[in-house]
């Protein structure tokens, strides 16, 4: 089973996770820029973070045979902090980088006017740079959040076929599917979706344009949830081709729209300070 986790925050994870993911079949990941758990206090902290997503983290992943790409954005939660807003003007510097395969995570958290403006601006940046967009749907009041998100997408210059709506569930999947956007589902130990619910939705709506991710981060999460979904799909009667479509071909097709997706780790693995092998403490 080959697996592409289209949304995982490896900055928050250990090298043990990379090793376990490789053993489970993970061969590629996309790491979206996100909130680190406490407020950033200056734009410079974003610059350092974005640089780590483009340098250190791909190097770390490559040591375990995993291709690492990222998405870059001002995330919805920080769009409400005036200290963070200058980052919007700096994003073009990173959106031209080879490993950036989408603008994201963008979208809504609390559905504020500030989030409206940040979402509209970043959808325009995606259109300007020929990139797809990874859109975070809010964790609260999900259906209203989805509808507000879709209104913003339809008002933008970015076609729905270039938008991935993430963190969907049973209350939002039908309208999301009807919109023409791609469908993203995060599978967690306690919150969001679990394996059984995910497989039930795949039975009801099919595997077309569906991406399954672990969204593993610094909270209680599991970077092997993608593999667990694949195993349950097989146990519930899905074919190996269906599993490959959901866990590999769909994310490859979506992020491939960037023109920057390279899955040959050996050909693209970065080096860190001249070292070809990562060892603890070096």
C-alpha positions, 0 to 999 in steps of 0.5 A: 500500500502506497500512501500520500498524507496530504495534510500533516504537520511534521514540524510537530512530530519526531523522527520515530514518526517518520520511521513508523510512517515509512514502514506503514507505506507513507511515501509522500506528505504535504505539510501545511503552514499552521498555528503553532499553539501559541500566538506569534508576535512578529512577522519574522517568526513566520519567515523562520517557520516558512524557511524550515518548511522548505529546508529542514523538514524536507531534509529530515523526511528524505532520510526516511524515504519520504518526499516532503512538500508544503503549503504556505499561508497565513492561517485563519486563526492568526488572520485575526491578530494585527501583528500577523497581518503584514505576512500577507504582503510577504507571502509571494516571496515563498509562493514561488518556491519549488516545494510549495504546492498550494496556498494553505491552510486558509479559510475560517476559524471564528468566521470574522471579517478579518478572516474574510479579508485574509481568505479573499486575499490568499485565494487571489494569491493562489490564482496569481501564482497558478497554485491550488488552495488548501482550505480549512473549514471551521471546527465549530458551526461547520455547515455555516462555515462551509457555506461561507467558505464556498461563497468566498471561493465562488467570488474569487478568481480561483476555480472550485476544481483547484480548491481542497476543502479540508476537515469535512464530515457528515454534515458538510460532505454533500454540499462540498461534493456538489460544489465541485471542490476536492474533499478532504477528511482528517482522521483523529483518535478522538475528534474530527473523523475516525476510520469507521466513519470515513469508510462509511462516507466512502461507501456513500459518496465514492472515492472520487476527489476524496483525500484522507489525511491524519492532520497529525500535529502537536495535539493528540493525533496519529500519523498512521491514521491514513494506513488504518483507513486503508486497512479498513477499506480493504476489510470492508470490501473496497478494492486495492485500486480504490485504496490506491486512488484515495490514499495516493492518486487523488492527492497526487492529482490535486497537488500535481496541479501546482506543477511542482510535485516531485515524488522521487526522493533521491532526485530531490532530497536536500542536504543540510549543511553538507550532510547527506545523512541525518543523525541526532544532534547534528 
